[in-house]
Amino acid sequence: MTAQPLTADDVVRIEHRARRAGPANCWTGTSGTLAADVIRLLAERNRLLVEIAQRDERRDLPAR
């Protein structure tokens, strides 16, 4: 089975679940640490998507 790309709705639901397992439920516990890792991974995913979009834009610019 191949993984399907994450949709915007998927990301929203994932972040919601991670935040629900986070601060109010003790970030230092097992699920809290995992929740913090998920939030960091989502931030890194977003950073990479922005970087890819910027590279695509530069590639589409006319040559000088």
C-alpha angles and dihedrals in degrees: 000000000000121000116251120227114266115254123216088254091053091054092049091051093046092050091046091053092046093050091047088056091045136071102001089048097047118273090216096064124086096268091039092054091047090048090052089050091051091051090050091048091050090051090050090048089053092048091052093048090053091048091050091049091050092050091049090051092051090048090053094053115105116258116256 
